């Protein structure tokens, strides 16, 4: 469509500025998804506000949501999967369960078709290596990236949280106590990160240190149970009932500690690796002054 010259100059400039800013933002994107959101939960998700936030980010109760329970290790999962209940309780009505352990099936366009209309994708808990075995590098992973590209939301709890990072901690098929095992690659929706879960509840707060020492470019993110980080762009916010923990090879506490805690409401800049605490400061009303009423 052509823009008339006598009214179009200002419009063209405005459009050019907006496009330039969008291009700069895209180039500046380093860690989080360029579009869409991630909801990454440390396991034992009981706070309904977390699921409600996920449904809201997907577009509301009518938004199509795909749940992929493959980490749980079952042979089959059907549309009566009990893990859908939390989403139904949050009002979601368009839910679909997707599961296979066959990579050829995961590459089948017909199998991944529900993902092409999805606005949200959720990975429940289990063992994260099962998700890597089934979906890493397949059409399913590509279609999930497409959900983010459309501005949707991808999330997961426990194993479903760890798979969203780039380095797969506790990915050994023998035991989940080995931090650097026989599976080390995650989906990478949060780039250059290693995500651990059940952090404080299972006394895991020191476990990520060896991973960051071995891979100093990684950012370690530990998340306790019933707690989430909500990632948009290169920033996340903590929500839930406990803490997220940061492991950054380039930063120490002034006491020498190698990690530090973020409480619900705290924010973190993933690109600058800078934590922020939002504080409410009480100030007098600007327009209210100390002066007696004038005599009538």
N, C-alpha and C positions, 0 to 999 in steps of 0.2 A: 504494500500500500504506500502511495506517494504522500509526502507531507508538504503542504502548501508553504511556499517560501516565506510569505509575509507573517505567518503565525508559527512557522515551524522551527525557527532558529533556536528559541529558548527550549522548545521541546527536545530538539536534537541534542542540545548541550546537556539537558537533564538526563536524557536516556544514555548519552555517552558516559556521563559521570557515574550513573548507577551501574552500567556495564563494566566500567573500569574498576569500581569498588568490588563488584562481584568477582572479577578476574583476580584482583589482588587477594581477596579472601580465599579463593580457590588455591592460589599459589602458596599462601601462608599456611594452609592446612597441613599439619604435620603428623598428628597422632590420632585424633578422633575422626569419625566419619564426616565427609564434606557436606553431606545432607543426612537428615534423619537423626534418630536418637538411639542410644544404647541404655538399657536398664540392667545393671549387673549386680546380682544379689549374692550375699555370702552364705546362703543356705538357710534351711529351717524357716522359710518365709511365712510368718504368721501375721505380720502387720498388714491389714487389708489396704492401707494407703499405698503400698508399693504396687500391688496389682492394679489398683484403681488408677495410679499414675501411668502404668503401662497401657491400659485400655484407653486412657485419655490421649496419650501420645499416638496411639494407633488411629485415632480419629473418632473415638467414642464407642458406645455399645454396639452399634450396627457395623463397625469395621470388621472385615474378615481377618481372622487370626489363625495362624497355623501353629500347632504344638508338635514338637519333635522329641519324643521321649526315649530315643534310641540309647542314650547313656545308661538307662535303667537295666539293660541287659535282657529284656524279655524277648521271646521269639516273635511274638505278635502283639500289636496294640491296635485296638479298634476304636470306633467313635464313642464307645462307652468308657474310655480311659478315665479313671477316677481323678486324675490330675487336672481335668477340665473344670472341676467344681469351683476352684478359686476364681476362675475367670467368669463363670456363670454368676457367682456371688457378687462379682463386680459389675454385673449387668451385661456382659458380652453374650451375644446371641448367634454369631456367625463363627463357629469354631470347627477346625478340621485337624485330625490327627494324621501325621505323616511319619512313616517308619519303614526302614529297610536296613539290612546289613549287607546287601549286595551292591557293590559299586556300579555294576552294569545297570541295575535298576535306578540307582541314584543319577545316572547319566541319561535316563529315558525322559524325553520331553513330556510324555503323558504322565509319568509319575510326579514330576515337579510342577505340573500345571497349577495346582492350588496356590503355589508360591507366586505365580504371576499376577494373581488378583489380590494377594495378601497385603495388608497394611501393618501387620505385626507378626513376628515369629518368636516363639518361646522355646527354650531348651530347659527341661527339668533336670534334676540331679541324677547321679549314678557314677559312672567312670568316664572321664573325658576322652580317653583313648578310643572308646567305641565310636564316638562322634567323628573323630579323625579318621578312623578306619573306614567308616561308611561314606563320609561326605567330603573329606578334604580333597580339593581339586576337581570336584565333580560339578555337573550342572546344578545340583541342589545348592552348593555353595555360591555359585554364580547368581542363581535366582534370589538367594537371600541378600546378597549384595545389592541386587536390583530393588529389593524392598526398601533398603536404606536410600538408594538413589532416587526413589519416588517420594522421599520424605517420611517414610514409615519408621517403625521401631523394631529393634531386635533386642532380645533380652534372654537371660537365663539365670538359674540359681545353682549354686554348688558347682558340679561338673559343667553345667550349662553356663556358668560364669567364666570359668577358666578357659574354655574353648574359644571365647571371644577375643582373648589376647593373642599375641603373636608367638610367644614362647609358652609351651604347654608344660607347666609344672605338674608334678604328681601324675605324669603320663605313662608310668611303667605298668605293663600288663600284669606283673607279678604282685605288686603291692602299691598302695597309695602313699606309703611312707618314703619312697624314693623320690626326691625332688627333681632330679635330672635323669630320666629313665629312657626306655626304648622308643617313646614317642615324645618329640620335643617341639612339634610345629602345630600351632593353633590356627584358627581362621584369620587372625590378624585384623579384625575389624577395629581393634584398638592397637595401633602399631607400636612396635618397640616396647611392649609391656609383657610382664609376667604377672598373672592374677592368681592369688591364692584365696581360699575360702574357709569358713568355719574357724576363723582365725583365733579368737580369744577363747571361745567355748571349748576348743580342742587343744589349747595351749600351743598353737603353731606360730606364735608371734616372732620367733627367732629363725624359722625355717627358710624364709626367703633370702636371708643374708647370704647363704652359700651360692644361691643362684645369681645374685647381683655381683658378688665377688668374681664369679666365673664369667659373667657376661655384663661387664660394667656399663655398656650402652643402654641396657634395659632399665625401665622404670618398674619397680616392684610395687604392686598394689595388693594389700591384704584387706579382706572384708570380713567382718564378723557376721554371725548369724543374725537373721531378721534385720539386715541392714543392706542398703543398696547405694550404688553411685549411679547417677543419671547423667549420661554424657551427651553433650550437644556441641558439635564442633570440637574445639580444643579445650573445653572446660567441662568439669563435672561438679555436681552438687551431691553431698551426702544426705541421705534420708533414711528413716527407720529408727531403730531402738538401741543401736550400739555404735561402733566406730569403724572407720576405714583407716588403714595404716599405710604410710608412704615409705618406700625404701629407694633412696636415690644416692648413687655412688658419689655424687658431687656435693652432697650436703650432709652435715652432722648437726645434732643438737649441741648447744654450747656446753653441755655436760659430757659430750662425747658419744651420746647415744646414736645408733645407726638407723633408727626409724622414729617416726612420730605419728601422732594420732590426729585424725580429723573427726569432729563430732557432727551429728546431724545439723544441717544448715551451713556447714563450712563448704567452701568452694576451692577448687584447685585448677590452676592453669597448666594444662598438660604440656603445652609448647614451651613455656618459660620455666616449668617445674616450680611453680610458686603457689603456696597455700594462702588462702585468705579466710579470715573469720569476719562474718558480717555482724556488726555490733549496732545495737540501737542506742543512740545517744539522746537523752532527754534534754530538750532545749525549750526556753520560754517561747510562747507565741510571739511571732514577729510584731504583730500590730497591737498587742496589749501593753500599755505603759502604766507606770505607777504615778497616778495623778488623781486627786480628789475630784469628785463631781463638782461642776461649777454651781454656784448658788443660783436659785431661780429668781 
